[in-house]
């Protein structure tokens, strides 16, 4: 247990002290969120009087997500999509941690100590999820108080959905290291999957009509969509899907990870 915590602590410190990680997981999603929600605010002001513009701003600021309603604020959904889009790139961070340590002999040094490959993987995973969890918490707080994004009243749903999402993205990062030890190939796979997953959320936020066709299929397969549904709709079904996916991917990641670092 001690070796797991030591590895996790090292990974978290390494993550949050990395300027590129701070830019990628804090600055970038906030900038995209500002651009997306800001552009929607501006669109609302077209052909409106000054009083109507002010009223619209007040309505946006006071918007409350009602889990019993099917209509959810476009700003809220777009902001959530932007944030989980970047949080999912924690999979690349997870991949890089394993590949970097393999190339630099760190994994060999860890294996020479009184620990197991499972403990090494658990330590790296716990550290990666801890670092990404800190970034996610900061994003939620900043967007709530400075962007007027309403994440819903059920804080437990937010916490559980984000924890499950972090397990999924970390496990996915480990799994793709089984495909290639090249970080660029792994990153390309993560980017492609991420955009496929987040697409339905953006479409659902901006489109006034019900999604269908290939977008509907993508929505059914999208972890991102289930996170948004769990938070905005309080969907128990979405949480169950996330939980099942997290468990399955976690055990697959342990199997693949053991082979990768052996």
C-alpha positions in Angstrom: 0.0 0.0 0.0 2.8 2.4 0.8 4.4 1.9 -2.6 1.1 2.7 -4.3 0.8 6.0 -2.3 4.4 7.0 -2.9 4.0 6.4 -6.6 0.7 8.3 -6.7 2.1 11.2 -4.7 5.1 11.5 -7.1 2.8 11.4 -10.1 0.4 14.0 -8.8 3.2 16.4 -7.9 4.8 15.8 -11.3 1.5 16.5 -13.0 0.5 19.7 -11.3 4.0 21.2 -11.5 4.1 20.7 -15.2 3.4 24.1 -16.9 2.2 22.3 -20.1 -0.3 20.2 -18.1 -1.7 23.4 -16.5 -2.1 25.0 -19.9 -3.6 21.9 -21.4 -6.0 21.0 -18.6 -6.8 24.5 -17.1 -6.1 27.3 -19.5 -7.2 25.6 -22.7 -10.6 24.4 -21.6 -11.4 27.7 -19.9 -10.5 29.6 -23.1 -12.6 27.3 -25.2 -15.5 27.5 -22.7 -15.3 31.3 -22.8 -15.2 31.4 -26.6 -18.2 29.0 -27.0 -20.4 30.5 -24.3 -19.4 34.0 -25.1 -20.3 33.6 -28.8 -23.7 32.3 -27.8 -24.3 35.3 -25.5 -23.4 37.6 -28.4 -25.8 35.8 -30.7 -28.6 36.4 -28.3 -28.1 40.2 -28.6 -28.8 40.3 -32.4 -31.7 42.6 -33.2 -32.6 43.1 -29.5 -33.1 46.3 -27.7 -30.8 47.3 -24.8 -33.4 46.3 -22.2 -33.9 43.0 -23.9 -30.2 42.3 -24.0 -29.9 43.1 -20.2 -32.9 40.8 -19.5 -31.3 38.0 -21.5 -28.0 38.4 -19.6 -29.9 38.2 -16.3 -31.8 35.1 -17.5 -28.5 33.4 -18.5 -26.8 34.2 -15.2 -29.7 33.0 -13.2 -30.3 29.9 -15.3 -30.9 26.8 -13.2 -30.7 23.2 -14.5 -33.9 21.4 -13.5 -33.3 17.6 -13.6 -37.0 17.2 -14.3 -36.9 19.2 -17.5 -35.6 17.9 -20.8 -34.4 21.3 -21.9 -31.0 22.1 -20.6 -29.1 25.4 -21.0 -27.0 25.4 -24.2 -24.3 27.3 -22.3 -24.1 24.7 -19.6 -24.0 21.7 -21.9 -21.4 23.4 -24.2 -19.2 24.3 -21.2 -19.4 20.7 -19.8 -18.6 19.3 -23.3 -15.5 21.6 -23.5 -14.3 20.6 -20.1 -14.7 16.9 -20.4 -13.2 17.1 -23.9 -9.9 18.3 -22.3 -10.2 16.1 -19.2 -10.3 13.0 -21.4 -6.8 13.9 -22.7 -5.7 12.7 -19.3 -5.6 9.4 -21.2 -2.6 10.8 -23.1 -1.0 11.8 -19.8 -1.6 8.3 -18.5 0.0 6.8 -21.6 3.0 9.2 -21.4 3.7 8.3 -17.8 4.1 4.7 -18.7 6.0 5.2 -21.9 8.3 7.8 -20.3 9.1 5.6 -17.3 9.8 2.6 -19.6 12.2 4.5 -21.8 14.0 6.1 -18.9 14.4 2.9 -16.8 12.2 4.2 -14.0 9.9 1.2 -14.4 12.9 -1.2 -14.1 14.0 0.5 -10.9 10.5 0.3 -9.5 10.3 -3.4 -10.3 13.6 -4.0 -8.5 12.0 -2.8 -5.3 9.7 -4.9 -3.1 6.6 -4.2 -5.0 4.4 -5.7 -7.7 3.5 -4.7 -11.3 -0.1 -4.2 -10.1 1.0 -1.9 -7.4 3.1 0.1 -9.9 0.1 0.4 -12.2 -2.3 1.3 -9.3 0.2 4.0 -8.1 0.5 5.6 -11.5 -3.3 5.4 -12.1 -4.2 6.8 -8.7 -1.7 9.6 -9.3 -2.9 10.4 -12.7 -6.6 10.4 -11.6 -5.6 12.5 -8.6 -3.9 15.2 -10.7 -6.7 15.2 -13.3 -9.2 15.3 -10.4 -7.6 18.5 -9.1 -7.8 20.1 -12.5 -11.4 19.0 -12.9 -12.4 20.5 -9.5 -10.7 23.8 -10.4 -12.5 23.9 -13.7 -15.9 23.3 -12.1 -15.3 25.9 -9.5 -14.0 28.5 -12.0 -16.8 28.0 -14.5 -19.4 28.0 -11.7 -18.4 31.3 -10.2 -16.9 33.2 -13.1 -18.8 31.8 -16.1 -22.1 31.4 -14.4 -22.3 27.7 -15.5 -24.7 25.7 -13.4 -23.5 22.2 -12.8 -26.7 21.2 -11.1 -27.8 20.9 -7.5 -26.8 17.3 -6.9 -23.1 17.5 -6.0 -22.9 13.8 -5.4 -23.9 13.1 -9.0 -21.2 15.5 -10.2 -18.6 13.8 -8.0 -19.5 10.2 -8.9 -19.8 11.0 -12.6 -16.4 12.7 -12.7 -14.7 10.0 -10.7 -16.0 7.3 -13.0 -15.0 9.4 -16.0 -11.5 9.8 -14.7 -11.2 6.0 -14.2 -12.4 5.5 -17.8 -9.9 8.0 -19.3 -7.0 6.7 -17.2 -7.8 3.1 -18.1 -8.2 4.0 -21.8 -4.7 5.6 -21.7 -3.2 2.4 -20.3 -5.0 0.2 -22.8 -3.8 2.1 -25.8 -0.1 1.6 -24.7 -0.8 -2.0 -25.5 -1.3 -0.9 -29.2 1.9 1.1 -29.4 4.8 2.4 -27.4 4.9 5.5 -29.6 3.4 8.4 -27.7 2.4 10.2 -31.0 0.4 7.2 -32.2 -1.3 6.8 -28.8 -2.1 10.5 -28.7 -3.6 10.3 -32.2 -5.8 7.4 -31.1 -6.9 9.3 -28.0 -7.7 12.5 -30.1 -9.8 10.5 -32.6 -11.8 8.7 -29.9 -12.2 11.9 -27.8 -13.7 13.9 -30.7 -16.0 11.0 -31.6 -17.2 10.8 -28.0 -17.7 14.6 -27.5 -19.4 15.2 -30.8 -22.9 14.2 -29.8 -22.8 16.5 -26.7 -22.0 19.6 -28.8 -24.6 18.6 -31.4 -27.2 18.1 -28.6 -26.3 21.4 -27.1 -26.6 23.5 -30.3 -29.2 21.5 -32.3 -32.9 22.3 -31.6 -33.9 19.0 -33.0 -33.5 15.5 -31.7 -30.2 13.9 -32.8 -30.5 10.8 -35.0 -28.5 8.6 -37.4 -24.8 8.3 -36.8 -24.8 11.0 -34.2 -27.3 8.9 -32.2 -25.0 5.9 -32.4 -22.1 8.0 -31.3 -24.2 9.3 -28.4 -25.0 5.8 -27.3 -21.3 4.9 -27.3 -20.1 8.2 -25.8 -18.8 8.3 -22.2 -19.0 12.1 -22.4 -22.7 12.0 -23.1 -23.4 9.8 -20.1 -21.4 12.2 -17.9 -23.5 15.2 -19.0 -26.7 13.2 -18.7 -25.8 12.0 -15.2 -25.1 15.6 -14.1 -27.8 17.6 -15.9 -30.6 15.0 -15.8 -29.7 13.1 -12.6 -29.8 10.0 -14.8 -29.3 6.8 -12.8 -29.1 4.8 -16.0 -26.2 7.0 -17.2 -24.3 6.4 -13.9 -24.9 2.7 -14.2 -23.4 2.7 -17.7 -20.4 4.8 -16.6 -19.9 2.5 -13.6 -20.0 -0.7 -15.7 -17.7 0.9 -18.3 -15.2 2.0 -15.6 -15.1 -1.4 -14.0 -14.6 -3.3 -17.3 -12.0 -0.8 -18.6 -10.1 -0.8 -15.3 -9.6 -4.5 -15.2 -8.7 -4.6 -18.9 -6.1 -1.8 -18.2 -4.6 -3.9 -15.4 -4.2 -6.9 -17.7 -2.8 -4.8 -20.6 -0.6 -2.7 -18.2 1.0 -5.8 -16.6 2.1 -7.0 -20.1 3.4 -3.5 -21.1 5.6 -3.0 -18.1 6.8 -6.6 -17.8 
